[in-house]
Amino acid sequence: MKPKLLLHSCCAPCSIYVLQRLAEKFEVTVYFYDPNIHPRQEYIKRRDEIQKYAKKVGFPFEEGEYNTYHWFKKTTGLEKEKEKGKRCNVCFGIRLGSTAQKAKDEGYDAWASVLSISPHKDHKQISFIGGKLAAIHCINFIDRDWKKRDGFKIANEMSKKEKFYRQDYCGCIYSKERPRKKTTHAI
């Protein structure tokens, strides 16, 4: 029997490749916990897409509380931070902290996140926060830079085949207000 793993997911395009890779060694449950995503319509689009895909390929799906009040309270004063800055650290801490706590409380063997597949996310930030949370909660964090070895490229190809909805910003209202240059890939 494979060990059980709780996987934090932010969207289907970022999750598809990571799910495939982790399912080789783990019994994976998808955990969508993203109170940073705004507006609510965007949150629903992303949630519904990954939930539909998880059902299609046979992964259990769980959704965390969409508590935007808590997210805004924790990120107050960091509105002008650039992506990969202090606001992202706080945001990662909120989302990964919830994942680690849930994994521990529900008896998972490990937990992970899809966040590092994005070239717009700093794997070192995610790794540091994930490592701290793994120690605090005494549960194994599967730390991978998923964009390496063409992971990001493969995820994009898989996403195109699935015809996934593809967003053009991280999810938080502040990243939406400062859109990136147009790219041909999901984030």
C-alpha positions in Angstrom: 0.0 0.0 0.0 1.3 3.5 -0.9 1.7 6.2 1.7 -1.0 8.8 1.9 -0.1 12.4 0.7 -2.1 15.6 0.9 -1.3 17.9 -2.0 -2.0 21.6 -1.9 -3.3 22.7 -5.3 -3.9 26.2 -6.6 -5.2 25.4 -10.0 -5.5 22.5 -12.5 -2.7 23.7 -14.9 -0.2 23.8 -12.0 -1.4 20.5 -10.6 -1.7 18.1 -13.5 2.0 17.2 -13.9 2.6 17.1 -10.1 -0.3 14.8 -9.5 1.0 12.4 -12.2 4.4 12.3 -10.6 3.3 12.0 -7.0 0.8 9.3 -7.8 3.7 7.0 -8.8 4.7 6.7 -5.1 1.7 8.1 -3.1 -2.0 7.8 -2.6 -2.8 11.5 -3.3 -5.6 13.6 -2.1 -6.0 17.1 -3.7 -6.5 19.9 -1.3 -7.6 23.2 -2.7 -7.0 25.9 -0.1 -6.5 29.3 -1.6 -8.1 32.3 0.2 -5.7 34.5 -1.7 -7.6 34.1 -5.0 -9.7 37.1 -6.0 -12.3 37.8 -7.1 -14.5 35.0 -5.9 -15.5 34.2 -9.5 -11.8 33.5 -10.2 -11.6 31.3 -7.2 -14.6 29.3 -8.3 -13.3 28.8 -11.8 -10.0 27.5 -10.5 -11.6 25.3 -7.9 -14.1 23.8 -10.3 -11.5 23.0 -12.9 -9.2 21.1 -10.5 -12.2 19.4 -8.8 -13.5 18.2 -12.1 -10.0 16.9 -13.2 -9.5 15.2 -9.8 -12.8 13.4 -10.2 -12.0 12.5 -13.8 -8.7 10.8 -12.9 -9.8 9.4 -9.6 -8.1 11.6 -6.9 -10.1 12.5 -3.8 -10.7 16.2 -3.6 -11.0 18.4 -0.5 -11.6 22.1 -0.2 -10.4 24.4 2.6 -12.4 27.4 3.8 -12.4 30.4 1.5 -11.6 32.8 4.3 -10.5 36.0 2.5 -10.8 38.1 5.7 -8.0 36.2 7.4 -5.8 36.4 4.2 -6.3 40.2 3.9 -5.7 40.7 7.6 -2.4 38.8 7.4 -1.2 40.6 4.3 -2.2 44.1 5.4 0.8 46.5 4.8 2.2 44.3 2.1 0.0 45.4 -0.7 2.8 47.0 -2.7 5.2 44.1 -2.4 6.3 42.6 -5.7 5.7 39.0 -6.4 8.3 36.7 -4.7 8.4 39.3 -1.9 7.2 39.4 1.7 3.5 39.1 0.8 4.2 35.8 -1.0 6.0 34.5 2.1 2.9 35.3 4.2 0.6 33.9 1.6 2.6 30.7 1.3 2.7 30.4 5.1 -1.1 30.6 5.3 -1.8 28.1 2.6 1.0 25.6 3.3 0.4 25.9 7.0 -3.2 24.9 6.5 -2.1 21.9 4.4 0.5 20.7 6.9 -2.0 21.0 9.8 -4.7 19.1 7.9 -2.2 16.4 6.8 -1.1 15.9 10.4 -4.7 16.0 11.8 -6.0 13.6 9.3 -3.2 11.0 9.5 -1.5 11.6 6.2 2.1 10.3 5.8 3.3 13.4 4.0 2.2 16.6 2.3 3.3 18.7 -0.7 2.4 21.7 -2.9 2.2 22.4 -6.6 3.3 26.0 -6.1 6.9 25.4 -7.2 6.0 24.5 -10.7 5.4 28.1 -11.6 8.4 30.1 -12.9 6.8 33.0 -11.1 7.3 31.4 -7.7 10.6 31.1 -5.8 11.2 27.4 -4.9 13.6 28.5 -2.2 10.8 30.5 -0.4 8.4 27.5 -0.7 11.1 25.0 0.4 12.0 27.1 3.4 8.4 27.6 4.6 7.5 24.0 3.9 10.5 22.7 5.8 9.7 24.9 8.8 6.0 23.7 8.8 7.1 20.1 8.4 9.2 20.4 11.6 6.4 22.3 13.5 3.7 19.7 12.6 6.1 16.7 12.6 5.0 15.5 9.2 7.1 14.9 6.0 7.1 17.7 3.4 7.8 16.4 -0.1 10.0 19.3 -1.3 10.4 19.4 -5.1 11.1 22.2 -7.6 8.5 20.8 -10.0 9.5 23.2 -12.9 12.9 21.4 -13.2 13.5 18.7 -15.8 10.9 20.3 -18.1 8.1 19.9 -15.5 6.6 23.3 -16.3 6.8 22.6 -20.1 5.2 19.2 -19.6 2.5 20.6 -17.4 1.6 23.2 -20.0 1.4 20.6 -22.7 -0.8 18.4 -20.6 -3.0 21.4 -19.7 -3.5 22.3 -23.3 -4.6 18.7 -24.1 -7.1 18.9 -21.2 -8.3 22.4 -22.4 -7.9 23.8 -18.9 -8.9 27.3 -18.1 -5.6 29.2 -17.9 -5.2 32.3 -15.7 -2.9 35.1 -16.3 -2.1 36.1 -12.7 -1.1 34.4 -9.4 -4.5 34.8 -7.8 -4.3 37.6 -5.3 -5.8 40.9 -6.1 -2.5 42.7 -5.9 -0.9 40.4 -8.6 -4.0 41.1 -10.8 -3.6 44.8 -10.4 0.0 44.5 -11.7 -0.4 42.0 -14.6 2.7 40.3 -16.0 3.8 40.6 -19.6 1.8 38.3 -21.8 3.0 34.8 -21.8 2.0 31.6 -23.6 1.8 29.5 -20.5 -0.2 29.0 -17.3 1.2 30.2 -14.0 
